[in-house]
Amino acid sequence: MELRHLDTFATVLAQGTFLAAARALGCSQSTVTLHIQELERELGVPLFTREGRRARLTPAGESLRHLTQRVRDSVAALRRGAEEVRDGSAGEVALGAVEPAASLRGSPLSATTLVMFGLV
């Protein structure tokens, strides 16, 4: 299953028609149709009924709507996490010191600092 097919599915839901979804995605209507057909083929169920220019969800499509959003949210969280690690705004910090230098020369850390750096 390809993430772009789930993105196309979500865009059709948001836009209401395959043509509007194509415009929003910056591709052709035939590409949107192909993505939906491939997703339907892979899942083995129709996701939409076509009523003129409108696309209406089938019961299977309705079930997939919520799951699709969860998958897309998880992928977005994964990308944000990777970006934070890449940019240095996330990750682990290891501190080490030997006694008595740690207690005599190290600066005290507040509970807020410990939480902020994931040390608690």
Residue pairs with C-beta under 8 A, 6 or more apart in sequence:
1 39
1 42
2 38
3 71
3 72
3 75
4 35
5 35
5 36
5 38
5 39
5 42
6 39
6 68
6 71
6 72
7 25
7 72
8 21
8 25
8 31
8 32
8 35
8 36
8 39
9 35
9 36
9 39
9 47
9 64
9 68
10 68
10 69
10 72
11 21
11 24
11 25
11 32
12 18
12 21
12 32
12 36
12 48
12 55
13 57
13 65
14 21
14 24
15 21
15 23
15 24
16 54
16 55
17 53
17 54
17 55
18 29
18 32
18 33
18 36
18 55
19 29
19 32
19 53
21 32
22 28
22 29
22 31
22 32
25 31
25 32
36 47
36 48
39 47
40 46
40 47
43 60
43 64
45 58
45 60
46 58
46 60
46 61
47 57
47 58
47 60
47 61
47 64
48 55
48 56
48 57
48 58
48 61
49 55
49 56
49 58
50 56
57 65
81 90
84 90
84 91
85 91
92 118
93 117
93 118
93 119
95 119
97 106
109 119
111 120
113 119
114 120
